[in-house]
C-alpha cells in the first residue's frame, strides 16, 4: 500500500486473543442485543398500539427507541461476527457506513433527548400552553429537525473523514469505526484541520443543547418546589426522573470516553468505555423509561396478556 492511497479494509480492535474469551464476548453481545431489541420493540409496539400513549412524550419515546435500535444494530453485529469467527477486518465501505449510521443515530438521540427535556419543561412550567406548544404538528416538526440535523452532521463528518488520504496503516484502536481513530491514520494536515473544525461545530451544538437541558431542569425544579402538596411534588418529579436518568447515562458515558486524561488511557480502558457509551445506554433506556411510567407499564402488561391469550387460544384451537 502506497503512502498516497487509502486502505481497502481496516483492522478493528479485538476484545480478546483467546478463543474462549472471544466466544464469551459473542454470547455476551448476543444477550445484550437481544434484550435491547426486545425491550425497544415492546416500547414501539406499546406506543403504536395503546391510544393512551399517543401523546407528545409517547411520540418522542417511540423516536428514541428507534435511535436506540439503530445504535445497537450499527456496532454490535460486526463485533459479534468478528468475535465468533476470530476476525478483525471491516471493508472500507463497511467502515464508512458504520461511522455514518452510528454518528447519525447518536446525534439524533441527543437532539431528541433535548426535545424531550423541552416537553417536560412545558408540561410542568407552562401546563396551560402544553396543547398549543406541543401539538401534533409541532412534535412532528421537532422530531424531523432532530433526525435531519443528525443526518446532516453525520454526512458531513463521514464525507470529510473518508476523503482524507490515509497513510498511517489500517489498524483502528476501537471495536467499531470512529472518527478520532480514523483521523490518526490521516496524513493530510489541511483535511485533519477541516475535520477538527467540523468537530468543534458539533461540540458547540452539543454544548448548546446541554445548556438548554440544564436551564430547563433548573426551571423545572423551581416550579416543582413551589407545588404546595408533597404528593404533587412527588408526581411532578416522577415524570422527570426517567428522562433525567437517560440524559445522565448518555452524557456520563460519552464524556468519560472522550474527556478521560491521556495519562490513564489504555486499549482495554478505551474498549470498555466505548462499550459503555455505544452499547449500554441503548440497552438500558427502555428499562429506565418503563420503570417509572405507569401508563407504559399498563400498556405493556395489557398487550402482552392479550398476545399470550391469543397464542394459547390459537394453540388449543389447532389441537
N, C-alpha and C positions, 0 to 999 in steps of 0.2 A: 504493500500500500504506500503510495507516494505521499509526500507531505502536503500536496495541494488537493488531494482527494478526500472524500468523506467515506467512512466505513460503510460496508453493505449490511453489517449487523453489529450489535452491541452485546457485551457480556454483562449480565446482571449479577448483583451480589448474592451469593448463595447463603441460605440460612445455616447450613452445616455441611461439613465434608463427609461425615459418617453416614452410611446408608440408613441406619436405624433412625437417626435423628431427622434425616430428610423425610422419611415416611411419617414420622411423628408430626412434623410440621405440615405435611399434606393433610393428615387426618384432623389436625387442629384447625387449619384453614377451612377445611370442608365443613366442620361443625359450626364454625363462626359464620361462614357464608350461608349455610342452610338456615341457621337461626335468624340471620338478618333478612334473608329472602322471605321466610315465613312470617316474621313479625311485621315487616313493611308491607308485605302482600295482604295481611289481615287488616292493617290500617287502611290501605287503599280500598279494599272491599267494603269495610265497615262504613267509611265516609261516603262511598258511592251508593251504598245500599240503604243506609238509615237517613231519612229526611231530617231527623233532629240534628244531624251533623252537617247539614247543608248551610253552614254559617261561614263568615269570613275566616275564622280560625280553622274550621274544618277544611276549607279550601286550601289554605296555606299549609296545613298539616299534610294534606294529600301531595302538594308540590314538594314539601320537604322529604316525604317518603320516596318520591321519585328520584330526587337527587341522592339520597342515601343508597338506593338500589344502584344508581349509576356509578357511585364511588366504589361500591363493593365489586360490581361486575367489571370495572375497568382494571383494577390492580390484582385482585385475588386469583382469578382463573389462571393467569400466566404464572403466578407464583406457585400455585398448586401443580400446574403442568411441569414446571422445572423441578420441583421437589419430588414429584412422582417418578419422573424419568431421569433424574440426575443430570439435567442440562442447565445451562446458564444463558443461552443465546436468545436474542429477540431481534427480528429484522429491523432495518432502518425505517421502513414504512410502518411496521407494527409499533415501533418505539414512538414515532411521531403521532400516531393515532392514540396511543395510550396517554401520552403527555397532553394532547389536546383535550381528550374527554375528561381526564382527571382534573385539569385546570378549569374546564367548563363546569363540571358538577360541583367542585369545591367552591368556586367563585359564586355560582348561583345559590348554593346553600347559604353562604354567608350573607348575601343580599336578601334572601328570603327570611333569614333569622332577624335581620334588621327590620324588615317589613312587619314581621310578627310582633316585634317589640312595639312598633307603632300601633298595631292592633290593640295590644294590652294597654298602651298609654291612652288611646281614645276611649276604650271601654271603661277605664277607671277614672280618668281625669275629665273626660268630656262625654259622659254617657248619653246625654240628651242629643248629641250630634253624631252618635255612632252610626245610625242608619244612613245619614247623609254622607259622612266622610268615608264610610266603608261599605258602600253599596256594591252590588254585583259587578257593575261595570268598572268601578274604581279598583276593586280587588283584581279583576282580570288585567287591567292596565298595569298595576303594580307588579303582579307576578310576571307578566310579559316583559316588563322593563328589567326585572331581575334576571330572567333567562337570557334576554338579548344582551345585557351588559356582560354576563358571564361568557356568552358565546363570543362576543367581540374581543373581550380580554384574552380568552384562550386562543383565539385565532391569531391575534397579533403576536402573542408570545411564541406560539408554535411556528408560525411562518418565519419570524425573525431568528429563532434559535436554530432551526434546521436549514436556514440559508447560510449559516456560518460555515466556513471551512474547518473541518475537524481533523487535526493532525497530531493529537497527543494520545494516540491509541484508541481503543474502543471499550475499555473496561469502565463500567459505571459503579461507583461505590454505593449502590442503592438496589433494592429488590424490584423497583419499577423505575420507569423513565421519568426523571425530574429535572427541571430547568437548571438548578445550580450544578448538578453533577455533569450535565452535558456541556455547560459553559466551561468547565475545567478542561475539556478536550479541545476547545477552540484555540486557533492560532491567529484570529483576526482581532486586532485591538479595537478598530472602529466599530465592528459588529458587536463586540463584547460591551463597549460603552453604550451602544444603542439599546441593547437588551437591559443593561443596568438602568437606563433612563425609563424604559417601559416598566421595570420592576418598581422603581421609585414612584411612578404614577399609580401603579396598583396598590402599593403600600399607602400612598396618600389617600386613595379612595377607601381603603380598609380602615385607616385611622378616622376618616370622616364618619364612616358607619359606626365605629367603636365609640366615638364622641357622642353620636346621636343616641346610641344604646345607653350609655352612662347617664346622659342628660335625662332621657325618658324615665329611667328607673329612679333617678333622684326625685323627679316629679311624681312618679307613681307612689313611692314610699311616703312622700309628704302627704299625698292625698289619702292614702290608706291610714296613716296615723291620725288623721283628722276625723276618721269614722268613729262615732261615739261608742257603738257596741263592740264588744270583743268578738262576738260571732261574725259580725260584718267584716271586721278586720281580718279574721281568720279566713273567711271565704274569699276576700279580695286577694290576700297573699297566696292562697292555694291556686288561684287561676294563673298566677305569675311564676310560681316555683318551677313548673316543668320547663318553660321557656328559658328561665334564668339558669337552670341546671344544664340545659343543652348548650346554651351560649357559652357558659363557663367551661364545659367539657371541650367544646370546639376550640375556643381561644387558648386554653391552657395547653392542650396537646400541640397545637400549631406553633405557639410561641416557644414552648420548651424545645421543640425540634429545631427551630430556626434561630433562636436567640441564646442558645447554650454557649458558655465560654469555650473558646477553642482549646483551652488547656485541658478540658475534660473530654474532648471529642475522641471517639474511637469507633471503629467499624461496628462493633457489637452494640454500642450505645446508640449510634446513629440508626442502626437497623431497628432496635427496639422502639425508639422514639418515632420513627417513620410508621411503624405498625400502629402505634398509639393514635396518631392523628389521621391516618388514612383508612384504617380498618375498624378501630374500636368505636368511634362516635357513630358511624352509620349503623353499627350493630346494636348499640345501646339506646339510641334516640327513641325508637318506638316503645321500648320498655319504660323509659323515663316519662314519656307523654301518657302512656296508658295507666301508669300507677296513680296519677293524681287527677285524671279526667274521668269523672263518674259517667258522663254521657257516653264516652268512648268505650269504657268497660262494659256498660249495659248493652251497647250495640254489638260489641264483640261476643258477649255471652249469648244474646238472643240469636245472632247469626249462626254461631257455632252449634247452638242447641237445635236450631231448625235444620242445619246441614246434617247433623248426626241423626236426627229423627227421620229425615228424608232418606238417608242412606240405609237405616235399619228397615224402614218400610219397603224400600226397593229390594233389599236383600231377601226379606221374608216373602214378598210377593213373587220373587223369582224362584224361591224354593218351593 
